[in-house]
């Protein structure tokens, strides 16, 4: 049982609790929402099945396991909220990727965000991310969330299983490989200063939207100043390869500008039944802002099939 009280400033919720029948997990929410007046809302959960979260999101639950927990407190006002909390994930599995323990903490107050994310395997940390960011997370009246001031971001990964990508997107399946990184970001949002590297070895993944599987993925990117140099990125698919090199310039930290060159040799680009199957070779460029880049070049269809009949409607004469 629970009740909601509506007042002039904000709704007040008495403890609303959802519990597993066997007591193995529960989620409880209580308090006042930050609106016109001061709020104080708490969220507590433990033993929440990751498979159930995927089910609620209408995502494939095969190969998914593990439990979630969190303790979160939201206070302040809608214009100046505060956020303090911890979340953890235990015995998580995404297909073949296994993560014994992941823990994240967040603190936000006075338009300053501090976050920490750590992942352990066999008692050793394989991923550490620390962030200090000047941002405005107000719930109303915010025109610019990125504020002036120094930013600090550090990410370190030691042979991180690439299967973790399946936790964040449904566009990738059966991912494997090892990701290593030591990336440091300083400066400001408008004038970032980057350093470090990111390397990928023995990568492989399925892309259901294209109907293909890529393997033997390896690459290395190095960061310096306001740019990232893609030294090499090699992807094998269908007996062919795609080689990528070039640079990404961060005129602003959240506005990368691409200057990438791609060389394809018999690369299996797409295999969608009743639409297009294509193995291609050629030289291509991807240039411009990340959202709205220009793709150009010259290529040859080495082999393929175009099922154009399904593209025609009844008013077109074949």
Rosetta blueprint (number, residue, H / E / L):
1 X L
2 X L
3 X L
4 X E
5 X E
6 X L
7 X L
8 X L
9 X L
10 X L
11 X L
12 X E
13 X E
14 X E
15 X E
16 X E
17 X E
18 X E
19 X E
20 X L
21 X L
22 X L
23 X L
24 X L
25 X L
26 X E
27 X E
28 X E
29 X E
30 X E
31 X E
32 X E
33 X L
34 X L
35 X L
36 X L
37 X L
38 X L
39 X E
40 X E
41 X E
42 X E
43 X E
44 X E
45 X E
46 X E
47 X E
48 X E
49 X E
50 X H
51 X H
52 X H
53 X H
54 X H
55 X H
56 X H
57 X L
58 X L
59 X L
60 X L
61 X L
62 X L
63 X L
64 X E
65 X E
66 X E
67 X E
68 X E
69 X E
70 X E
71 X E
72 X E
73 X E
74 X E
75 X E
76 X E
77 X L
78 X L
79 X L
80 X L
81 X E
82 X E
83 X E
84 X E
85 X E
86 X E
87 X E
88 X E
89 X E
90 X E
91 X E
92 X E
93 X E
94 X E
95 X L
96 X L
97 X E
98 X E
99 X E
100 X E
101 X E
102 X E
103 X E
104 X E
105 X E
106 X E
107 X E
108 X E
109 X E
110 X L
111 X L
112 X E
113 X E
114 X E
115 X E
116 X E
117 X E
118 X E
119 X E
120 X E
121 X E
122 X L
123 X L
124 X E
125 X E
126 X E
127 X E
128 X E
129 X E
130 X E
131 X E
132 X E
133 X E
134 X L
135 X E
136 X L
137 X L
138 X L
139 X L
140 X L
141 X L
142 X L
143 X L
144 X L
145 X L
146 X E
147 X L
148 X L
149 X L
150 X L
151 X L
152 X E
153 X E
154 X E
155 X E
156 X E
157 X E
158 X E
159 X E
160 X E
161 X E
162 X H
163 X H
164 X H
165 X H
166 X H
167 X H
168 X L
169 X L
170 X L
171 X L
172 X L
173 X E
174 X E
175 X E
176 X E
177 X E
178 X E
179 X E
180 X E
181 X E
182 X E
183 X E
184 X E
185 X E
186 X E
187 X E
188 X L
189 X L
190 X L
191 X L
192 X E
193 X E
194 X E
195 X E
196 X E
197 X E
198 X E
199 X E
200 X E
201 X E
202 X E
203 X E
204 X E
205 X E
206 X E
207 X E
208 X L
209 X L
210 X L
211 X L
212 X E
213 X E
214 X E
215 X E
216 X E
217 X E
218 X E
219 X E
220 X E
221 X E
222 X E
223 X E
224 X E
225 X E
226 X L
227 X E
228 X E
229 X E
230 X E
231 X E
232 X E
233 X E
234 X E
235 X E
236 X E
237 X E
238 X L
239 X L
240 X E
241 X E
242 X E
243 X E
244 X E
245 X E
246 X E
247 X E
248 X E
249 X E
250 X E
251 X E
252 X E
253 X L
254 X L
255 X E
256 X E
257 X E
258 X E
259 X E
260 X E
261 X E
262 X E
263 X E
264 X E
265 X E
266 X E
267 X E
268 X E
269 X E
270 X E
271 X E
272 X E
273 X L
274 X L
275 X L
276 X E
277 X E
278 X E
279 X E
280 X E
281 X E
282 X E
283 X E
284 X E
285 X E
286 X E
287 X E
288 X E
289 X E
290 X L
291 X L
292 X L
293 X L
294 X E
295 X E
296 X E
297 X E
298 X E
299 X E
300 X E
301 X E
302 X E
303 X E
304 X E
305 X E
306 X E
307 X L
308 X H
309 X H
310 X H
311 X H
312 X L
313 X L
314 X L
315 X L
316 X L
317 X L
318 X L
